Amino acid sequence: MKFIKWFSRVCFHPNEIARLCITTGYCGLGILANFYALQALCIPVWPATLVSGLFLAAILAVAFIPQPAIRKFVYLLLGTGIPVCIYLILFLSDPWSLISNYIYYALGILWLGLGLLAFIPLYLLWHVYRYYQSGTSSEKRYLLVGAAIITLLLGTEVFRYYQTAGRITHALSGNRLSKMPNNRYKERLLGIGFKYHTKIEYIYDGWRPPLHDPALNIYLWCFSNTYHPSVASGFDAQIRLYHQYFPEEPVRVRCACSEIENAQRYHLPWDTVVAQH
């Protein structure tokens, strides 16, 4: 019982200052480890970075904001973090592995303690739940609206990926890909695997693909039976196809996870394919 009481105090400390310090330390350690050591999520695309940043700011600030109008906005931001946390839990556990990765993380806690970082989304969800419990009826509504907004936006993005992927497959069969507009959906679908990160431990190219788009991964979970793109046979051909339609975009993005380079897997002279950014 003493351990349970201690654990509950750590998860959601009754003192606001202590809670702020614990949350800042835990999340800060996770962010540093992600980008400079473990590299689980790589570089999120800017909408994901924006939503995640605002959510973390709301988590840290909500206990110190007394003004009702501002608290409603902060509760709206708290709600946006619910789909974010659920996505992170699914991604870290890998839906196709039937959540088995969390077993490994639990063992990692017992062995080295590193697995604790995988439970940051659960930790944050618990905070959202506790703030929801203590909120007023209007604050609760704002929180739910925030969650609904992000869910709707994600669903719209996933549907656009679904539409674009079907058009790409149809266009490739008739050599009509050039007639499709070069939008971000086409760019990311063509960049799966070597530029866009799709699975926590699925390394195609000798280094982990650096960019991370949650909507793209949700599309793959829902509508694809493989993490391999169906747009080209082999990565050499895929990269050349990508560069053909997006010559202004870098094929490889520099990040901490690409320091161990192994471009020979592509059999391509990188510097002659595209300028490095």
Buried (B, 14 or more C-beta within 10 A) or exposed (E): EEEEEEEEBEBBBEEEEEBBEBBEEBBEBBBEBBBEEBBBBBBBBEBBEEBBEBBBEBBBBBBEBEEEEEBBBBBBBBBBBBBBBBBBBBBBBBBEBEEEBBEEBBEBBEEEEEBBBBBBBBBBBBBBEEBBEEBEEEBBBBBBBBBBBBBEBBEEBBBBBBEBBEBBEEBBEEEEBEEBEBEBBBBBBBBBBBBBBBBBEBBBBEBBBBBBBBBBBBBBBEEBEEBBBBBBEEBBEBBBBBBEBBEEBBBBBEBBBBEEEEBEBBEBEBEEBBEEE
